[in-house]
Amino acid sequence: MKKIVLFLLGASLLLNAALGVLVLAGSAAAPPTTPAARPAATRATLPAIDATIWPTLQAGTLPELVRNLRQAGFPPEVVRAVAAGRIEEIFAARMKALFPGSDQLPFWKNLPSDPAFLAASAKLNRERQVALREALGPDADPGDPMRDLLQGRRVDGLPPDKATEIRRILGEFDDKRSEIYATGTSSIDREKIVALDRTQREAIARVLTAPELEEFDLRNSNTARSLRTDLFAFNPTEEEFRTLFRLRQPFDEKFSFSSGMPSPEVMRERNDAQRLLNEQIKAAFGAERYAEYERTTSYDYRQTSQLVARLELPADTTRRLWDVQQAFQQRRAELYRGVSTAEDRAALNARLATLQTEALAQVTPLLGSTRAVEAYRQYGGMWITNLVPRPPPPRN
């Protein structure tokens, strides 16, 4: 029921917005009652559209409606809104037919969640997207700047004609992924997804030159997305990012495990390759910058950096907390040296508890409150809890 309501609500809003533009546009074309009724600059910028044109434009099929609106001079966003509203009406009715009686469904119940219904509704949604693209062609993509920003400007820097083709390819393969995910089963065939990713890349590579493909990969590949996450606290320059990308992409492509646990031999090969990759990064960055890279890309440091930003603490708080962590972990390792007997272990636990208390005493002033300390212990500060070993589970 909720989905149907959203369908109808979306259709109503889109049509109301489009009709509002039509009314305003028609009013703009009508002569003003007095010369001073509207500034000359406004009259010059509004389109001259007959206010009586809508009844004649909306007649006919969807392709005819789109053609009539374009020929009448309506901008692409208005054509898109009207066409989308018409499509939403059609598909809302089809969605309702999937589950008769959904309009009488009590508010405390959901639409069915069985695999067959989910697969059918997902298929209907894909058909709706296809219908919109068939009706509008390139204008089906609204080119939302916010969406493009959040998606990492997927085709930024490409020639316009190639950018259009890449968008088409991406949309086509997104539809195919949706078909796989909409099977209604709890397990997804990862091999199919990997094969689809590979085929998509081959299609993109046929369109782009080698430099263009690298630019596309720098914005869209799994390696690039992973790097942006890993480098949150490192703050690399563009050249450093490009260097890391070129070094890491071959490693990721070779050791990306799509399913199952790799064999011990493969894991040894991966570990050797990781050490070689680290040496290459160190050679490219130099010892000092590499040390900063190694520190800031560790999981604990990244977690702490994000927490410090959320708490709006001074920027150097992350580094100071890291230094405290390193010092106390070293002291913990020193306490473990020479422990061999039960008496040693009993004394060790008492010393570790004291060490934990000292660590909290140093961390608290840096974070400013007990609540912030508790948050830190969950996001980057687990080492404080781990200073004291957990007691073994009780024997039955």
C-alpha positions as CSV (number, residue, x, y, z in Angstrom):
1,M,0.0,0.0,0.0
2,K,2.8,2.4,0.9
3,K,4.5,1.9,-2.5
4,I,1.3,2.5,-4.3
5,V,0.6,5.7,-2.3
6,L,4.1,6.9,-3.1
7,F,3.6,6.2,-6.8
8,L,0.4,8.2,-6.9
9,L,1.7,11.0,-4.7
10,G,4.8,11.3,-6.9
11,A,2.7,11.3,-10.1
12,S,0.4,14.0,-8.6
13,L,3.2,16.2,-7.5
14,L,5.0,15.9,-10.9
15,L,1.8,16.7,-12.9
16,N,0.9,19.6,-10.6
17,A,4.4,21.1,-11.0
18,A,4.2,20.7,-14.8
19,L,0.7,22.2,-15.0
20,G,1.9,25.1,-12.8
21,V,4.6,25.9,-15.3
22,L,2.1,25.6,-18.1
23,V,-0.3,28.0,-16.4
24,L,2.5,30.5,-15.7
25,A,3.8,30.2,-19.2
26,G,0.4,30.7,-20.7
27,S,-0.2,33.7,-18.5
28,A,3.1,35.2,-19.6
29,A,1.9,35.0,-23.2
30,A,-1.4,36.9,-22.5
31,P,-1.2,40.7,-22.9
32,P,-1.0,42.5,-19.6
33,T,-3.9,44.7,-18.5
34,T,-1.6,47.7,-18.1
35,P,1.9,48.5,-19.3
36,A,3.1,48.6,-15.7
37,A,1.6,45.2,-14.8
38,R,4.9,43.4,-15.3
39,P,8.5,44.6,-15.9
40,A,9.8,44.4,-19.4
41,A,12.7,42.2,-18.4
42,T,10.3,39.6,-17.1
43,R,8.2,39.6,-20.3
44,A,11.4,39.1,-22.4
45,T,12.5,36.0,-20.4
46,L,9.2,34.0,-20.2
47,P,8.3,31.7,-23.1
48,A,5.4,32.8,-25.3
49,I,3.0,29.8,-25.0
50,D,-0.7,29.9,-25.7
51,A,-2.6,29.3,-22.4
52,T,-5.1,27.2,-24.3
53,I,-2.5,24.7,-25.6
54,W,-2.6,22.1,-22.8
55,P,-5.8,20.4,-23.8
56,T,-4.5,19.7,-27.3
57,L,-1.0,18.7,-26.2
58,Q,-2.1,16.1,-23.7
59,A,-4.2,14.1,-26.1
60,G,-2.8,10.9,-27.7
61,T,-0.1,8.4,-26.7
62,L,2.9,9.1,-24.5
63,P,5.3,9.5,-27.4
64,E,2.8,11.9,-29.0
65,L,2.6,13.9,-25.8
66,V,6.4,14.2,-25.5
67,R,6.6,15.3,-29.2
68,N,3.8,17.9,-28.8
69,L,5.4,19.4,-25.7
70,R,8.8,19.6,-27.3
71,Q,7.4,21.2,-30.5
72,A,5.5,23.7,-28.4
73,G,8.7,24.9,-26.8
74,F,8.5,23.5,-23.3
75,P,11.9,23.0,-21.6
76,P,13.3,19.4,-21.0
77,E,12.6,19.5,-17.3
78,V,8.9,20.2,-17.9
79,V,8.6,17.6,-20.6
80,R,10.3,15.1,-18.2
81,A,7.9,16.0,-15.4
82,V,4.8,15.6,-17.5
83,A,6.0,12.3,-19.1
84,A,7.0,10.9,-15.7
85,G,3.7,11.8,-14.2
86,R,1.8,10.0,-17.0
87,I,4.1,6.9,-16.6
88,E,3.6,6.9,-12.8
89,E,-0.2,6.8,-13.3
90,I,0.1,3.8,-15.6
91,F,2.5,1.9,-13.4
92,A,0.7,2.7,-10.2
93,A,-2.3,0.9,-11.7
94,R,-0.1,-2.1,-12.7
95,M,1.5,-2.1,-9.2
96,K,-2.0,-2.2,-7.6
97,A,-2.9,-5.2,-9.9
98,L,0.0,-7.2,-8.4
99,F,-1.7,-7.1,-5.1
100,P,-5.5,-6.7,-5.4
101,G,-7.1,-5.2,-2.4
102,S,-4.0,-3.3,-1.4
103,D,-6.0,-0.1,-1.1
104,Q,-8.0,-1.7,1.7
105,L,-4.9,-3.0,3.5
106,P,-4.9,-2.0,7.2
107,F,-2.2,0.5,8.2
108,W,-0.6,-2.0,10.5
109,K,0.2,-4.4,7.7
110,N,2.7,-4.3,4.9
111,L,2.5,-5.4,1.4
112,P,3.6,-9.1,0.9
113,S,7.3,-9.8,1.2
114,D,7.4,-13.2,-0.5
115,P,10.0,-13.6,-3.2
116,A,7.5,-13.8,-6.0
117,F,5.9,-10.4,-5.1
118,L,9.3,-8.7,-4.6
119,A,10.6,-10.0,-7.9
120,A,7.4,-8.9,-9.7
121,S,7.5,-5.4,-8.2
122,A,11.2,-5.0,-9.0
123,K,10.5,-6.1,-12.6
124,L,7.7,-3.5,-12.8
125,N,10.0,-0.8,-11.5
126,R,12.6,-1.7,-14.2
127,E,10.0,-1.5,-16.9
128,R,9.0,1.9,-15.6
129,Q,12.5,3.2,-16.0
130,V,12.8,1.7,-19.5
131,A,9.5,3.3,-20.5
132,L,10.8,6.7,-19.3
133,R,14.0,6.3,-21.3
134,E,12.2,5.2,-24.4
135,A,9.8,8.2,-24.2
136,L,12.5,10.8,-23.5
137,G,15.7,9.5,-24.8
138,P,18.7,11.4,-23.5
139,D,16.3,13.8,-21.6
140,A,15.3,10.9,-19.3
141,D,18.4,11.6,-17.3
142,P,17.7,14.8,-15.2
143,G,21.4,15.5,-14.7
144,D,20.9,16.3,-11.0
145,P,24.1,18.1,-9.9
146,M,23.7,16.9,-6.3
147,R,23.3,13.3,-7.4
148,D,26.3,13.6,-9.7
149,L,28.4,15.0,-6.8
150,L,27.4,12.2,-4.5
151,Q,28.3,9.6,-7.2
152,G,31.7,11.1,-7.7
153,R,31.0,12.8,-11.0
154,R,31.1,9.5,-12.8
155,V,31.7,10.9,-16.3
156,D,33.5,14.1,-15.3
157,G,36.2,15.2,-17.8
158,L,34.9,13.0,-20.7
159,P,33.9,14.5,-24.0
160,P,30.1,15.2,-24.1
161,D,29.3,12.5,-26.7
162,K,31.3,9.9,-24.9
163,A,29.8,10.9,-21.5
164,T,26.4,10.3,-23.0
165,E,27.3,6.9,-24.2
166,I,29.0,5.9,-20.9
167,R,25.8,7.0,-19.0
168,R,23.8,4.7,-21.4
169,I,26.1,1.8,-20.7
170,L,26.0,2.4,-17.0
171,G,22.2,2.5,-17.0
172,E,22.0,-0.7,-19.1
173,F,24.2,-2.6,-16.7
174,D,22.6,-1.2,-13.6
175,D,19.3,-2.6,-15.0
176,K,21.0,-6.0,-15.4
177,R,22.3,-5.9,-11.8
178,S,18.8,-5.1,-10.6
179,E,17.5,-8.2,-12.3
180,I,20.0,-10.3,-10.4
181,Y,19.3,-8.6,-7.1
182,A,15.6,-8.9,-7.6
183,T,15.5,-12.7,-7.9
184,G,13.9,-12.8,-4.5
185,T,16.5,-15.2,-3.1
186,S,18.5,-14.6,0.0
187,S,21.8,-15.4,-1.7
188,I,23.1,-13.5,-4.6
189,D,25.2,-15.2,-7.3
190,R,28.4,-13.3,-6.8
191,E,30.0,-14.9,-9.9
192,K,27.2,-13.3,-12.0
193,I,27.9,-9.9,-10.5
194,V,31.6,-10.2,-11.1
195,A,31.1,-11.3,-14.7
196,L,28.7,-8.4,-15.3
197,D,31.2,-6.0,-13.9
198,R,33.8,-7.4,-16.2
199,T,31.5,-7.1,-19.2
200,Q,30.6,-3.5,-18.3
201,R,34.2,-2.6,-18.1
202,E,34.9,-4.1,-21.5
203,A,32.0,-2.1,-23.0
204,I,33.3,1.1,-21.5
205,A,36.9,0.4,-22.6
206,R,35.7,0.1,-26.2
207,V,34.3,3.7,-26.0
208,L,37.2,5.4,-24.2
209,T,40.8,5.9,-25.0
210,A,43.4,4.6,-22.5
211,P,43.9,8.0,-20.8
212,E,40.1,8.5,-20.7
213,L,39.6,5.1,-19.2
214,E,42.1,5.9,-16.5
215,E,40.3,9.1,-15.6
216,F,37.0,7.2,-15.5
217,D,38.6,4.5,-13.2
218,L,40.0,7.2,-11.0
219,R,36.4,8.2,-10.2
220,N,34.4,5.0,-10.4
221,S,36.5,1.9,-9.9
222,N,36.4,-0.2,-6.8
223,T,40.0,0.6,-6.2
224,A,39.3,4.4,-6.3
225,R,36.3,4.1,-4.0
226,S,38.3,2.0,-1.5
227,L,41.2,4.4,-1.6
228,R,39.0,7.4,-0.9
229,T,37.7,5.6,2.2
230,D,41.2,4.5,3.3
231,L,42.8,7.9,2.8
232,F,40.2,9.9,4.8
233,A,42.7,10.9,7.4
234,F,45.8,10.9,5.2
235,N,44.6,13.9,3.0
236,P,46.6,13.1,-0.1
237,T,47.4,15.4,-2.9
238,E,46.0,14.6,-6.3
239,E,49.4,13.3,-7.5
240,E,49.7,11.1,-4.4
241,F,46.2,9.7,-5.0
242,R,47.1,9.0,-8.7
243,T,50.3,7.3,-7.6
244,L,48.5,5.1,-5.1
245,F,45.8,4.2,-7.6
246,R,48.3,3.1,-10.2
247,L,50.2,1.0,-7.7
248,R,47.1,-0.6,-6.1
249,Q,44.8,-1.2,-9.0
250,P,46.7,-4.3,-10.3
251,F,46.9,-5.7,-6.8
252,D,43.1,-5.3,-6.2
253,E,42.3,-6.8,-9.6
254,K,44.4,-9.9,-8.9
255,F,43.4,-10.5,-5.3
256,S,39.7,-9.5,-5.4
257,F,38.1,-12.6,-4.0
258,S,34.5,-12.8,-5.2
259,S,33.4,-15.9,-3.3
260,G,34.7,-18.3,-0.7
261,M,37.9,-18.4,1.3
262,P,41.1,-18.4,-0.9
263,S,43.6,-21.3,-0.4
264,P,46.6,-20.9,1.9
265,E,48.8,-20.7,-1.2
266,V,46.9,-17.8,-2.6
267,M,46.9,-16.1,0.8
268,R,50.7,-16.4,1.0
269,E,51.0,-15.0,-2.5
270,R,48.7,-12.1,-1.5
271,N,50.8,-11.4,1.6
272,D,54.0,-11.3,-0.5
273,A,52.3,-9.0,-3.0
274,Q,51.1,-6.7,-0.1
275,R,54.6,-6.4,1.2
276,L,55.9,-5.6,-2.3
277,L,53.1,-3.0,-2.7
278,N,54.0,-1.4,0.7
279,E,57.7,-1.1,-0.5
280,Q,56.6,0.5,-3.7
281,I,54.5,3.1,-1.9
282,K,57.4,3.8,0.5
283,A,59.8,4.3,-2.4
284,A,57.3,6.7,-4.1
285,F,56.5,8.7,-0.9
286,G,59.7,8.6,1.0
287,A,60.1,7.3,4.6
288,E,58.5,10.2,6.4
289,R,55.4,10.6,4.3
290,Y,55.1,6.8,4.1
291,A,55.1,6.6,7.9
292,E,52.2,9.1,8.0
293,Y,50.4,7.1,5.3
294,E,50.8,3.9,7.3
295,R,49.6,5.5,10.5
296,T,46.6,7.4,9.1
297,T,45.3,4.5,7.0
298,S,45.1,2.1,9.9
299,Y,41.5,1.2,10.9
300,D,41.8,2.6,14.4
301,Y,43.2,5.9,13.3
302,R,40.5,6.4,10.6
303,Q,37.8,5.6,13.1
304,T,39.3,8.0,15.7
305,S,39.7,10.7,13.1
306,Q,36.0,10.5,12.1
307,L,34.9,10.6,15.7
308,V,37.1,13.6,16.4
309,A,35.5,15.4,13.5
310,R,32.0,14.6,14.7
311,L,32.8,15.9,18.2
312,E,34.3,19.0,16.7
313,L,37.6,18.6,18.6
314,P,40.9,20.2,17.6
315,A,42.4,18.6,14.5
316,D,45.5,17.4,16.4
317,T,43.4,15.4,18.8
318,T,43.5,12.3,16.6
319,R,47.3,12.3,16.5
320,R,47.6,12.9,20.3
321,L,45.2,10.0,21.0
322,W,47.3,7.8,18.6
323,D,50.5,8.6,20.5
324,V,48.8,7.7,23.8
325,Q,47.6,4.4,22.3
326,Q,51.1,3.5,21.0
327,A,52.7,4.3,24.4
328,F,50.3,2.2,26.4
329,Q,50.4,-0.7,24.0
330,Q,54.2,-0.7,24.3
331,R,53.9,-0.7,28.1
332,R,51.4,-3.6,27.9
333,A,53.9,-5.6,25.8
334,E,56.6,-4.9,28.3
335,L,54.5,-6.2,31.2
336,Y,53.9,-9.5,29.4
337,R,57.7,-10.2,29.1
338,G,58.9,-12.8,31.6
339,V,55.4,-14.0,32.6
340,S,55.5,-17.7,33.0
341,T,53.9,-18.9,36.3
342,A,50.3,-18.6,37.6
343,E,51.5,-16.1,40.2
344,D,53.1,-14.0,37.5
345,R,49.8,-14.0,35.6
346,A,47.8,-13.0,38.6
347,A,50.2,-10.1,39.3
348,L,50.1,-9.2,35.6
349,N,46.3,-8.8,35.6
350,A,46.5,-6.4,38.5
351,R,49.1,-4.3,36.7
352,L,47.1,-4.3,33.5
353,A,44.1,-3.1,35.3
354,T,46.2,-0.2,36.7
355,L,47.5,0.5,33.2
356,Q,44.0,0.7,31.9
357,T,43.1,3.2,34.6
358,E,46.1,5.3,33.7
359,A,45.2,5.2,30.0
360,L,41.7,6.5,30.7
361,A,43.1,9.3,32.8
362,Q,45.2,10.5,29.9
363,V,42.5,10.0,27.3
364,T,39.7,11.8,29.1
365,P,41.2,15.3,29.0
366,L,41.8,15.0,25.3
367,L,38.2,14.1,24.6
368,G,36.6,16.4,27.2
369,S,33.9,14.2,28.7
370,T,33.1,10.7,29.9
371,R,30.5,10.4,27.1
372,A,33.1,11.2,24.5
373,V,35.5,8.6,26.0
374,E,32.8,5.9,25.8
375,A,32.2,6.8,22.1
376,Y,36.0,6.7,21.5
377,R,36.2,3.2,23.1
378,Q,33.8,2.0,20.4
379,Y,35.3,4.0,17.5
380,G,39.0,3.7,17.4
381,G,39.7,3.2,21.2
382,M,39.0,-0.5,21.6
383,W,42.7,-0.8,22.6
384,I,41.7,0.6,26.0
385,T,39.4,-2.3,26.6
386,N,41.9,-4.7,25.2
387,L,44.6,-3.6,27.7
388,V,43.0,-6.1,30.2
389,P,42.4,-9.6,28.8
390,R,38.9,-10.9,28.9
391,P,38.3,-13.7,31.5
392,P,37.9,-17.1,30.0
393,P,34.3,-18.4,29.7
394,P,33.1,-20.5,32.6
395,R,33.3,-24.2,32.3
396,N,30.1,-26.2,32.3
